[in-house]
Structures are given as structure tokens and as C-alpha cells.
């Protein structure tokens, strides 16, 4: 039962951290979380790492499709956009 509670807390934290204050990002990130609420541990870590970046970088990478050299970011952005 503890695993379920921990997972719910982590999901709540992820939802909170995905609020960026930029409407386009908020919509994409919240939809991604809804569709992937049972994401793999790897995807989970990639998403958290992505959220640790600056809002402007996220906007450029996800909305404007500006490329990055970071492979984990490329992977998670592909998941978010699909």
C-alpha cells in the first residue's frame, strides 16, 4: 500500500511542477501527464529532468521545435508531442 501512496504523491508533485505559467506548455505537459500517468520509471525520470529546465528553454524546445544536444530531452519531447 505504501507504493501506491508514494506514486500518488509523486504524480501530484509532477503535476504541480509541470505548471509553467505559459499556456501552451501547461496544456501540453498536463495532457502528457494525463495520458501517461502510469509511465515507466525511465520516462518518469526523463520528464522530471525536463521539468528542471528553464521555462524559456522548454518553450523553445517543445513549442518552437528548437533543437537541443541533450538526448534525454529529445526523447521526452518526442513522447510529449505524440
mmCIF file of the C-alpha atoms, coordinates in Angstrom:
data_MODEL
# 
_entry.id   MODEL 
# 
loop_
_atom_site.group_PDB 
_atom_site.id 
_atom_site.type_symbol 
_atom_site.label_atom_id 
_atom_site.label_alt_id 
_atom_site.label_comp_id 
_atom_site.label_asym_id 
_atom_site.label_entity_id 
_atom_site.label_seq_id 
_atom_site.pdbx_PDB_ins_code 
_atom_site.Cartn_x 
_atom_site.Cartn_y 
_atom_site.Cartn_z 
_atom_site.occupancy 
_atom_site.B_iso_or_equiv 
_atom_site.pdbx_formal_charge 
_atom_site.auth_seq_id 
_atom_site.auth_comp_id 
_atom_site.auth_asym_id 
_atom_site.auth_atom_id 
_atom_site.pdbx_PDB_model_num 
ATOM 1  C CA . UNK A 1 1  ? 0.000  0.000  0.000   1.00 0.00 ? 1  UNK A CA 1 
ATOM 2  C CA . UNK A 1 2  ? 2.888  2.397  0.596   1.00 0.00 ? 2  UNK A CA 1 
ATOM 3  C CA . UNK A 1 3  ? 3.947  2.131  -3.059  1.00 0.00 ? 3  UNK A CA 1 
ATOM 4  C CA . UNK A 1 4  ? 0.538  3.387  -4.194  1.00 0.00 ? 4  UNK A CA 1 
ATOM 5  C CA . UNK A 1 5  ? 0.680  6.334  -1.799  1.00 0.00 ? 5  UNK A CA 1 
ATOM 6  C CA . UNK A 1 6  ? 4.209  7.235  -2.866  1.00 0.00 ? 6  UNK A CA 1 
ATOM 7  C CA . UNK A 1 7  ? 3.210  7.019  -6.514  1.00 0.00 ? 7  UNK A CA 1 
ATOM 8  C CA . UNK A 1 8  ? 0.227  9.331  -5.922  1.00 0.00 ? 8  UNK A CA 1 
ATOM 9  C CA . UNK A 1 9  ? 2.425  11.833 -4.102  1.00 0.00 ? 9  UNK A CA 1 
ATOM 10 C CA . UNK A 1 10 ? 4.995  11.755 -6.900  1.00 0.00 ? 10 UNK A CA 1 
ATOM 11 C CA . UNK A 1 11 ? 2.292  12.185 -9.536  1.00 0.00 ? 11 UNK A CA 1 
ATOM 12 C CA . UNK A 1 12 ? 0.890  15.156 -7.611  1.00 0.00 ? 12 UNK A CA 1 
ATOM 13 C CA . UNK A 1 13 ? 4.367  16.681 -7.409  1.00 0.00 ? 13 UNK A CA 1 
ATOM 14 C CA . UNK A 1 14 ? 4.897  16.143 -11.120 1.00 0.00 ? 14 UNK A CA 1 
ATOM 15 C CA . UNK A 1 15 ? 1.556  17.776 -11.918 1.00 0.00 ? 15 UNK A CA 1 
ATOM 16 C CA . UNK A 1 16 ? 2.448  20.748 -9.735  1.00 0.00 ? 16 UNK A CA 1 
ATOM 17 C CA . UNK A 1 17 ? 5.963  21.096 -11.197 1.00 0.00 ? 17 UNK A CA 1 
ATOM 18 C CA . UNK A 1 18 ? 4.610  20.935 -14.741 1.00 0.00 ? 18 UNK A CA 1 
ATOM 19 C CA . UNK A 1 19 ? 2.674  24.182 -14.243 1.00 0.00 ? 19 UNK A CA 1 
ATOM 20 C CA . UNK A 1 20 ? 4.861  26.686 -16.023 1.00 0.00 ? 20 UNK A CA 1 
ATOM 21 C CA . UNK A 1 21 ? 2.671  29.774 -16.444 1.00 0.00 ? 21 UNK A CA 1 
ATOM 22 C CA . UNK A 1 22 ? 2.846  29.562 -20.214 1.00 0.00 ? 22 UNK A CA 1 
ATOM 23 C CA . UNK A 1 23 ? -0.497 28.335 -21.521 1.00 0.00 ? 23 UNK A CA 1 
ATOM 24 C CA . UNK A 1 24 ? 0.842  26.265 -24.409 1.00 0.00 ? 24 UNK A CA 1 
ATOM 25 C CA . UNK A 1 25 ? 3.328  24.462 -22.165 1.00 0.00 ? 25 UNK A CA 1 
ATOM 26 C CA . UNK A 1 26 ? 0.767  23.950 -19.405 1.00 0.00 ? 26 UNK A CA 1 
ATOM 27 C CA . UNK A 1 27 ? -1.662 22.314 -21.844 1.00 0.00 ? 27 UNK A CA 1 
ATOM 28 C CA . UNK A 1 28 ? 0.918  20.044 -23.461 1.00 0.00 ? 28 UNK A CA 1 
ATOM 29 C CA . UNK A 1 29 ? 2.544  18.975 -20.207 1.00 0.00 ? 29 UNK A CA 1 
ATOM 30 C CA . UNK A 1 30 ? -0.741 18.376 -18.365 1.00 0.00 ? 30 UNK A CA 1 
ATOM 31 C CA . UNK A 1 31 ? -2.114 16.332 -21.282 1.00 0.00 ? 31 UNK A CA 1 
ATOM 32 C CA . UNK A 1 32 ? 1.087  14.302 -21.343 1.00 0.00 ? 32 UNK A CA 1 
ATOM 33 C CA . UNK A 1 33 ? 0.730  13.530 -17.641 1.00 0.00 ? 33 UNK A CA 1 
ATOM 34 C CA . UNK A 1 34 ? -2.921 12.532 -18.057 1.00 0.00 ? 34 UNK A CA 1 
ATOM 35 C CA . UNK A 1 35 ? -2.106 10.178 -20.934 1.00 0.00 ? 35 UNK A CA 1 
ATOM 36 C CA . UNK A 1 36 ? 0.967  8.714  -19.221 1.00 0.00 ? 36 UNK A CA 1 
ATOM 37 C CA . UNK A 1 37 ? 0.055  8.587  -15.535 1.00 0.00 ? 37 UNK A CA 1 
ATOM 38 C CA . UNK A 1 38 ? 1.490  5.052  -15.404 1.00 0.00 ? 38 UNK A CA 1 
ATOM 39 C CA . UNK A 1 39 ? 4.718  5.973  -17.172 1.00 0.00 ? 39 UNK A CA 1 
ATOM 40 C CA . UNK A 1 40 ? 7.805  3.821  -16.915 1.00 0.00 ? 40 UNK A CA 1 
ATOM 41 C CA . UNK A 1 41 ? 10.480 4.717  -14.410 1.00 0.00 ? 41 UNK A CA 1 
ATOM 42 C CA . UNK A 1 42 ? 12.806 5.829  -17.223 1.00 0.00 ? 42 UNK A CA 1 
ATOM 43 C CA . UNK A 1 43 ? 10.180 8.081  -18.764 1.00 0.00 ? 43 UNK A CA 1 
ATOM 44 C CA . UNK A 1 44 ? 9.332  9.384  -15.300 1.00 0.00 ? 44 UNK A CA 1 
ATOM 45 C CA . UNK A 1 45 ? 12.969 10.376 -14.679 1.00 0.00 ? 45 UNK A CA 1 
ATOM 46 C CA . UNK A 1 46 ? 13.304 11.945 -18.126 1.00 0.00 ? 46 UNK A CA 1 
ATOM 47 C CA . UNK A 1 47 ? 10.179 14.017 -17.559 1.00 0.00 ? 47 UNK A CA 1 
ATOM 48 C CA . UNK A 1 48 ? 11.372 15.208 -14.154 1.00 0.00 ? 48 UNK A CA 1 
ATOM 49 C CA . UNK A 1 49 ? 14.755 16.111 -15.665 1.00 0.00 ? 49 UNK A CA 1 
ATOM 50 C CA . UNK A 1 50 ? 12.981 18.038 -18.399 1.00 0.00 ? 50 UNK A CA 1 
ATOM 51 C CA . UNK A 1 51 ? 10.970 19.985 -15.825 1.00 0.00 ? 51 UNK A CA 1 
ATOM 52 C CA . UNK A 1 52 ? 14.208 21.073 -14.134 1.00 0.00 ? 52 UNK A CA 1 
ATOM 53 C CA . UNK A 1 53 ? 14.965 23.281 -17.136 1.00 0.00 ? 53 UNK A CA 1 
ATOM 54 C CA . UNK A 1 54 ? 14.119 26.942 -17.605 1.00 0.00 ? 54 UNK A CA 1 
ATOM 55 C CA . UNK A 1 55 ? 10.632 27.794 -18.904 1.00 0.00 ? 55 UNK A CA 1 
ATOM 56 C CA . UNK A 1 56 ? 12.038 29.600 -21.931 1.00 0.00 ? 56 UNK A CA 1 
ATOM 57 C CA . UNK A 1 57 ? 14.143 26.579 -22.863 1.00 0.00 ? 57 UNK A CA 1 
ATOM 58 C CA . UNK A 1 58 ? 11.109 24.309 -22.527 1.00 0.00 ? 58 UNK A CA 1 
ATOM 59 C CA . UNK A 1 59 ? 9.074  26.654 -24.696 1.00 0.00 ? 59 UNK A CA 1 
ATOM 60 C CA . UNK A 1 60 ? 11.792 26.775 -27.343 1.00 0.00 ? 60 UNK A CA 1 
ATOM 61 C CA . UNK A 1 61 ? 12.303 23.007 -27.385 1.00 0.00 ? 61 UNK A CA 1 
ATOM 62 C CA . UNK A 1 62 ? 8.663  21.920 -27.236 1.00 0.00 ? 62 UNK A CA 1 
ATOM 63 C CA . UNK A 1 63 ? 6.681  24.709 -28.905 1.00 0.00 ? 63 UNK A CA 1 
ATOM 64 C CA . UNK A 1 64 ? 9.201  26.241 -31.301 1.00 0.00 ? 64 UNK A CA 1 
ATOM 65 C CA . UNK A 1 65 ? 10.934 22.891 -32.011 1.00 0.00 ? 65 UNK A CA 1 
ATOM 66 C CA . UNK A 1 66 ? 14.394 24.363 -31.455 1.00 0.00 ? 66 UNK A CA 1 
ATOM 67 C CA . UNK A 1 67 ? 16.865 21.501 -31.266 1.00 0.00 ? 67 UNK A CA 1 
ATOM 68 C CA . UNK A 1 68 ? 18.915 20.577 -28.223 1.00 0.00 ? 68 UNK A CA 1 
ATOM 69 C CA . UNK A 1 69 ? 22.054 18.492 -27.868 1.00 0.00 ? 69 UNK A CA 1 
ATOM 70 C CA . UNK A 1 70 ? 20.711 16.638 -24.829 1.00 0.00 ? 70 UNK A CA 1 
ATOM 71 C CA . UNK A 1 71 ? 19.498 13.216 -25.934 1.00 0.00 ? 71 UNK A CA 1 
ATOM 72 C CA . UNK A 1 72 ? 17.193 12.622 -22.952 1.00 0.00 ? 72 UNK A CA 1 
ATOM 73 C CA . UNK A 1 73 ? 15.414 15.878 -23.745 1.00 0.00 ? 73 UNK A CA 1 
ATOM 74 C CA . UNK A 1 74 ? 14.964 14.882 -27.380 1.00 0.00 ? 74 UNK A CA 1 
ATOM 75 C CA . UNK A 1 75 ? 13.415 11.584 -26.300 1.00 0.00 ? 75 UNK A CA 1 
ATOM 76 C CA . UNK A 1 76 ? 10.931 13.013 -23.811 1.00 0.00 ? 76 UNK A CA 1 
ATOM 77 C CA . UNK A 1 77 ? 9.925  15.811 -26.203 1.00 0.00 ? 77 UNK A CA 1 
ATOM 78 C CA . UNK A 1 78 ? 9.072  13.174 -28.824 1.00 0.00 ? 78 UNK A CA 1 
ATOM 79 C CA . UNK A 1 79 ? 6.810  11.470 -26.273 1.00 0.00 ? 79 UNK A CA 1 
ATOM 80 C CA . UNK A 1 80 ? 5.178  14.764 -25.306 1.00 0.00 ? 80 UNK A CA 1 
ATOM 81 C CA . UNK A 1 81 ? 4.446  15.795 -28.895 1.00 0.00 ? 81 UNK A CA 1 
ATOM 82 C CA . UNK A 1 82 ? 2.935  12.430 -29.879 1.00 0.00 ? 82 UNK A CA 1 
# 
